[in-house]
Amino acid sequence: MDDAPDYRPVSPLAVAALVLGCCSAVALVTPFAWFVPLVGIVTAVAALADLSRPAAPRVGRLPALAGLALAVGFGAQAVADAAVGRWIERSRAVATADAWIDAVRGGHLEEALGISSRAILPSLGGPEPDSESDQAARFAALEAVRAVAGGQTTLTSAAPLGTSDRAWLVRATIADGAVVRIIAAPRTAAKGRGAVERWTVTAVEIES
């Protein structure tokens, strides 16, 4: 009489769930990998459902549970990190636009120009002038700058543009009803032995 216990193989779904759970860590690095935790969760649930059947021919409940926990944990952390990062970027974009508006309305055009990138100045079709006074004059002549300088301005909305430079579009309404579109984006600048991220205004225009 053979008293040896019956051998039951490990469920491939449970193994796949555990592997996907471990791989879900990549979602912390890139949002393009957010599907990995989702697939891991679905696979783990499917594995647990298959193993819960009466007289299931396979084992692997622990690997399936571990895969489910990892996928949920990494997925939740990735979503939380993305939400916090988005909130921080929005705050910096709004603060940059607000500082730019305050500088323009206060008549501190050199300060406003310092918050701006060179891209904000219209091209002359030739070599850019090196004179700071020339740049300030061209900056002051911008329609949006003149509109902001001439009336009360209120920030109304901010939304990401979805571009590779992580730019945000901030809208502000002037007292006469005109809407100014301010695009703010971060740029990395070397400082000492490291690098710092500084937000600047890259474009301004009156919304048509």
C-alpha positions as CSV (number, residue, x, y, z in Angstrom):
1,M,0.0,0.0,0.0
2,D,1.5,3.4,-1.1
3,D,1.0,6.0,1.7
4,A,2.9,8.7,-0.2
5,P,0.9,12.0,-0.6
6,D,-0.4,12.8,-4.0
7,Y,1.9,15.3,-5.8
8,R,0.1,18.5,-7.0
9,P,2.0,20.9,-9.2
10,V,2.3,24.6,-8.5
11,S,-0.3,26.7,-10.4
12,P,1.4,28.5,-13.4
13,L,-1.0,31.4,-12.7
14,A,0.3,31.7,-9.1
15,V,3.9,31.7,-10.4
16,A,3.0,34.4,-13.0
17,A,1.3,36.4,-10.3
18,L,4.3,36.4,-8.1
19,V,6.6,37.3,-11.0
20,L,4.3,40.2,-12.1
21,G,4.1,41.3,-8.5
22,C,7.9,41.6,-8.3
23,C,8.0,43.3,-11.7
24,S,5.4,45.9,-10.5
25,A,8.2,47.8,-8.9
26,V,8.9,49.3,-12.4
27,A,5.7,51.3,-12.0
28,L,7.6,53.4,-9.5
29,V,10.0,54.5,-12.1
30,T,7.8,55.1,-15.1
31,P,4.1,55.7,-15.5
32,F,4.2,53.8,-18.8
33,A,4.6,50.6,-16.7
34,W,1.4,51.1,-14.6
35,F,-0.2,48.3,-16.5
36,V,2.1,45.8,-14.8
37,P,0.5,46.0,-11.4
38,L,-2.9,45.9,-13.0
39,V,-2.0,42.7,-14.8
40,G,-0.4,41.3,-11.7
41,I,-3.6,41.9,-9.6
42,V,-5.8,40.3,-12.3
43,T,-3.5,37.3,-12.6
44,A,-3.3,36.9,-8.8
45,V,-7.1,37.0,-8.4
46,A,-7.5,34.5,-11.2
47,A,-4.9,32.2,-9.6
48,L,-6.7,32.4,-6.2
49,A,-10.0,31.7,-7.8
50,D,-8.6,28.7,-9.6
51,L,-7.0,27.4,-6.4
52,S,-10.1,27.8,-4.3
53,R,-12.1,25.3,-6.4
54,P,-12.9,22.1,-4.5
55,A,-10.2,19.4,-5.1
56,A,-8.1,21.8,-7.1
57,P,-5.4,19.9,-8.9
58,R,-2.7,22.5,-8.2
59,V,-1.2,24.4,-5.2
60,G,0.3,27.9,-5.0
61,R,-1.9,30.0,-2.8
62,L,1.0,31.6,-1.0
63,P,2.8,32.7,-4.2
64,A,-0.5,34.1,-5.5
65,L,-1.2,36.0,-2.3
66,A,2.4,37.4,-2.3
67,G,2.1,38.5,-5.9
68,L,-1.3,40.1,-5.1
69,A,0.2,42.0,-2.2
70,L,3.2,43.2,-4.2
71,A,1.2,44.3,-7.1
72,V,-1.3,46.2,-5.0
73,G,1.5,47.8,-2.9
74,F,3.7,48.9,-5.8
75,G,0.6,50.0,-7.8
76,A,-0.8,52.1,-4.9
77,Q,2.6,53.7,-4.2
78,A,3.1,54.5,-7.9
79,V,-0.3,56.3,-8.0
80,A,0.4,58.2,-4.8
81,D,3.8,59.3,-6.0
82,A,2.3,60.5,-9.3
83,A,-0.5,62.4,-7.5
84,V,2.0,64.1,-5.2
85,G,4.4,64.9,-8.1
86,R,1.5,66.4,-10.1
87,W,0.4,68.5,-7.1
88,I,4.0,69.8,-6.6
89,E,4.4,70.6,-10.3
90,R,1.1,72.5,-10.3
91,S,2.1,74.5,-7.3
92,R,5.4,75.4,-8.8
93,A,3.8,76.4,-12.1
94,V,1.2,78.5,-10.5
95,A,3.8,80.2,-8.2
96,T,6.0,81.0,-11.2
97,A,3.1,82.5,-13.1
98,D,2.0,84.5,-10.1
99,A,5.5,85.8,-9.4
100,W,5.7,86.8,-13.1
101,I,2.4,88.6,-13.0
102,D,3.3,90.4,-9.8
103,A,6.6,91.6,-11.2
104,V,5.0,92.9,-14.4
105,R,2.2,94.7,-12.6
106,G,4.7,96.2,-10.1
107,G,6.7,97.6,-13.0
108,H,9.7,95.4,-12.2
109,L,10.2,94.2,-15.8
110,E,13.8,93.2,-15.3
111,E,12.6,90.9,-12.5
112,A,9.9,89.5,-14.7
113,L,12.3,89.0,-17.6
114,G,14.6,87.1,-15.1
115,I,11.7,84.7,-14.4
116,S,11.3,84.2,-18.2
117,S,13.3,82.1,-20.6
118,R,14.8,83.6,-23.7
119,A,12.1,81.8,-25.7
120,I,9.6,84.4,-24.5
121,L,11.2,87.1,-26.6
122,P,10.2,87.3,-30.3
123,S,12.8,86.4,-32.8
124,L,14.3,89.2,-34.8
125,G,15.4,86.9,-37.6
126,G,19.0,87.5,-36.9
127,P,21.5,87.6,-34.1
128,E,19.9,88.3,-30.7
129,P,21.0,91.7,-29.2
130,D,23.3,91.3,-26.2
131,S,22.1,94.5,-24.6
132,E,19.9,94.0,-21.5
133,S,18.1,97.2,-22.2
134,D,17.2,96.0,-25.7
135,Q,15.8,92.8,-24.3
136,A,13.8,94.7,-21.7
137,A,12.3,96.9,-24.4
138,R,11.3,94.0,-26.5
139,F,9.8,92.3,-23.4
140,A,7.9,95.4,-22.5
141,A,6.4,95.6,-26.0
142,L,4.8,92.1,-25.8
143,E,1.0,92.4,-26.0
144,A,0.6,90.1,-23.0
145,V,3.0,92.1,-20.9
146,R,1.3,95.3,-21.7
147,A,-2.1,93.8,-20.9
148,V,-1.0,92.4,-17.5
149,A,0.7,95.7,-16.6
150,G,-2.5,97.6,-17.3
151,G,-5.0,95.8,-15.1
152,Q,-5.8,93.6,-12.2
153,T,-5.0,89.9,-13.1
154,T,-6.5,86.8,-11.4
155,L,-5.2,83.3,-12.0
156,T,-8.1,81.0,-13.0
157,S,-6.8,77.6,-14.0
158,A,-3.7,75.5,-14.4
159,A,-3.3,72.3,-16.4
160,P,-0.3,70.2,-17.7
161,L,0.3,70.4,-21.4
162,G,1.5,66.8,-21.5
163,T,4.7,67.7,-23.3
164,S,8.1,66.2,-22.7
165,D,9.4,69.3,-20.9
166,R,6.6,69.0,-18.2
167,A,5.2,72.4,-19.1
168,W,2.0,73.7,-17.6
169,L,-0.5,76.1,-19.0
170,V,-1.7,78.7,-16.5
171,R,-4.6,81.0,-17.5
172,A,-5.2,84.4,-15.9
173,T,-8.1,86.8,-16.4
174,I,-7.5,90.5,-16.7
175,A,-10.0,93.1,-15.4
176,D,-11.2,93.9,-19.0
177,G,-12.1,90.2,-19.5
178,A,-9.1,89.2,-21.6
179,V,-7.4,85.9,-20.8
180,V,-3.6,85.6,-20.7
181,R,-2.1,82.2,-21.4
182,I,1.2,81.7,-19.4
183,I,3.3,78.6,-20.1
184,A,5.7,77.7,-17.3
185,A,8.2,74.8,-17.4
186,P,11.1,73.5,-15.3
187,R,14.6,73.6,-16.5
188,T,17.7,72.1,-14.8
189,A,20.6,74.3,-14.1
190,A,24.0,73.4,-12.7
191,K,24.8,74.7,-9.2
192,G,28.1,73.8,-7.6
193,R,28.5,70.1,-7.9
194,G,24.9,69.3,-8.4
195,A,21.9,70.5,-10.3
196,V,18.8,72.5,-9.3
197,E,15.4,72.7,-11.0
198,R,14.2,76.2,-11.7
199,W,10.8,77.1,-13.2
200,T,10.5,79.8,-15.8
201,V,7.9,81.3,-18.0
202,T,8.5,80.1,-21.6
203,A,5.6,81.8,-23.4
204,V,2.8,84.3,-22.8
205,E,0.0,85.4,-25.1
206,I,-3.5,86.8,-25.1
207,E,-6.0,84.1,-25.7
208,S,-8.0,84.8,-28.8
